[in-house]
Structures are given as structure tokens and as C-alpha cells.
């Protein structure tokens, strides 16, 4: 009985350790203290009922990291700029992170897989997609370059917008364009636990269930 109980405790401890190693790393780019800046343009094609959104030189001021092997906390991004284009399905963030030893470079690049636009006076833009982070960033945070990340989440809002509309000879709308200045931006990406870690965790749970049944007997 004592041996079984010790085995039970060892499995519980092992599962806690596995859960810790599987903790997801979060990398979050945001406006921070950069303030408002950069242009967001939404073009609605009424004939084809399609939307296009572009963002040019939107200011990024900080990088927040949590649950990484190193570098957790808030870091200042200098010369931080976000650019994206839904028509080309591209997104990128450039800048320097001095306290991580990163000179000005492309910190993130990727694609936009889906997006939604809201118009509460200004423009609110929500999107997600796949991205790749700079190797120097992952290395500075001691994150293995092979680490898999889930889809990033991207939200952006603007102040008041200017609107221009184009109508045909029949008076029907052809195209509407709205332009505003970005006031806040947030791009969050979380890592996915490695399949091997999940497999080990699964084996541990099966073993724990077996020991629990024996303990009850």
C-alpha cells in the first residue's frame, strides 16, 4: 500500500511538471506609449461587395512576453511600425528591442486569413492569420525556433474617419473609402504545446487513473 501511494504521489508530481513544461508562451505587440499614428484605409467595392483594408506605418511601442524561458515582461519597441494589406494578405511588424539586444529588423511577418470590420464612428478592425517571428527575437527569449504558434489575434481601432464615395450615373454606390488614424493596436500570439509533451501528459493521465483504481481497492 505504501509503495502504491508513493507511486501515486510521484505521478501527480510528474503531471504537474509536465503541465508546467507545456505552458504556452504569449508574445503580444501593442501601441504602448507610441501614441496615435499611421493610416488605416477601408475600401468597400459595392459592385463586387468586397472589402479591402490597409494599414500603413501604424505605431507599435511595446512588446509583452509571458511564460517564455527568458525575457518575460514589457519591452520598449523603438521605431516600431505595423503594415498590413488584406488584398495581398500580408502583415509585418518592424522595429528594434534594445533591452533584448535586437537591432531594427522585421520582428513579425505573415498572412491574414480572415478579418472583420466594424464602424462605430471610427473603424475597428479584427483579424487573424499565420505569422513568423524573427529568429533573433525567439533566440533572445530562449524559445526554440521549432516552437509552433497558433493563429495570431489582431485588433485595431481608429479615431474619426474621413469618407469619400463614388456613385454611378444611375446614382448607385460604386465605391466607398474611409480613412482614419490608428489609435490602438494589439497583436497577440500564443504558442502550442509540443505534440510529444501532450502525448507524455496523456500517458501520465492514463497511468494516474490506473494507480487510482488500485489505490481504491
N, C-alpha and C positions, 0 to 999 in steps of 0.2 A: 504493500500500500504506500509506504514512504517513497519507494523508488518511483512508483507511478505518479505520485504527487509532484516529485522533483521534476520528472519529465514534463508534466503538465505546466509547471512554472517556467521551465526552460523554453517551451513552445510559445507561451504567452510573451515572454521577453523577446524571443526571436521575431514574433509578429510585430511587436512594437518597433523593433529596429528596422524591419523591412518596411513598415509604414513610413518611418522617418526617411529612409533612403528613397522612397517613391514620391516624396513631397514635390509638388510641382513648383517650378521656378517661374516667377512672373516678371516680365520686362515691360515697363509702362513709359511711353513717351508722352509728354504733355506740354501745355503752354507755359506753365510755371510762372516765372516773373518776366517772361519775354514780352507780355502785353499783346495788344491787338496788332495785327499786321498780316499782309498777304491778301490776295484777291481770290474770292470764290465766285465762279460763274456757272449759272444753271441755264441751259438752253433747252426749251421744250419745242419739239418739232410736231406741230399739230397735224400735219398731213400724215406722217407716219406714226404718230402717237408714241414718240420715243423721247427719252430724257438723256442729256449729257451734262456731267458736272466736272469742272476742272478746278484745281486749286494751285495757285502759283505763289511760291515764296511765302508760305504761311509759317509764322514764327513758332519754333519749338525751343523751350527754355530749360526743361529738365528731363531727367531720366530716373525713374524709381525702380529699384530692384528689390525683390524679396525672395527668400528661400534659395538663393544661389550659394554655391560653396564659398564665394568671396564677393566683396563689393556691395553688400546689401545696404539699402538706404537711398537717399535722394542725391543725385549728382547734377551739377550745373552743365548744361549743354551750351556751348558758345557757337555763334554763327549757325544755330540750328534752323534748318529750313525743311518744310514739308512740301512736296509737289505731287499731285496726282491727276489722273485723267481717266474718266470712266470709259470714254470711247476707245482709248488704247489699252484700257485695263491695266494701268501702271500706277505704282506708288513708290515713293522713295523719301527717305529722311537723311539729310547730311548734317554734319556738324562735328565739333570736337568736344571731348570729355577729358579735361585736363587732369582731374584727380585720378582717372583711370589710366593715364598715360596715352590717351588716344588723340592723335592729331586730326585735323579736319579731313573727313572721309565720308563715304556713304555708309551710314550706320544700319540702314534697313532698305531693302528693295523687294518688290514683289508685285502681285497682281490683285485686282479687285474682282471678286467673283459675284458679288451681289451688293446692291445698295438701295437705300430708301431716302426720299426727300420729304421734309415737312416745311410748311411755310407759315410759321406763327408771327408774321410781321417781318422777321428776318428769314434766314434759311437755316435749317437743321439737316445735317447730312449724316446718315448712319451706313456703315459699310463693313464688309468682312472679306477676307481672302487669304491666300498663302503668301508668306514672305520669307526672306532670307536675311539673317543678321550678319554683320561684318565679323569675320573671323577674329579680328583684333578685339572686338567687344566681348565675344564669347570667351576668348582666352583670358582677358582681363578679369572676367568674372569666374574663371576656372570652370566654365561649363564645357563639357566635351563637345567637340564640333559635330559629333554624330547625333546630338540630342534632337529629338523630334519635338516640334511645337505644333499646337493646334492652330486653327484659323485665328487670325488676329481680329479684334473688335475695334472699330474706328468710329468715333463720333466727333462732330464738328458743328459749331454754331456761328452765325454772323450777326452783326448789328443790322440796322435798317438797310434795305436794298434799293437800288435803282432799277426801274423796269422799263424795257422798251419792247414794243410789239409791232409785228409786221402783218398787215392784212392784205388779202387779195382784192381784186376788182369787185368780187361779189360780197365783200365785207366780212368774209370768213377769216378767222385767225390762221396765219401760216406759221409764224414762229414767235415765241415769247422768250426774252432773255432777262434774267435777273442777276445782278452783280452786287456783292457785299464784301465787307472786310471781316476776316475771321477774328472772333473774339475769344474762343476757347477750343482747344483740341485735346483729344485723349485717344491714344492708340495702345491697347493692352494686348499682350500675347502671353500665353501660359504653356509651359512645356507639358508633354505627355509622358507618364511613367514608361520606362522601357518594358517591352514585352517580357523579357527574361525576369524582371522584377515582379511583374504581375503574375507570371507563372509560378515563381517561388512562393509568392503570397498565397496563391491558390492551393499549392501543395501543403503549405503550413496550416491553412484553414481546415483542409481535409484531415490532416494529422491531429489537429486540435479537437476536431469532432470525434475522432476515434478514441483518443485518450479520455475525453469527457465521458463517453459511453462506458468505458472500462472503469472509470472512477466511480460512476454511479452504481455499478454492480458491486 
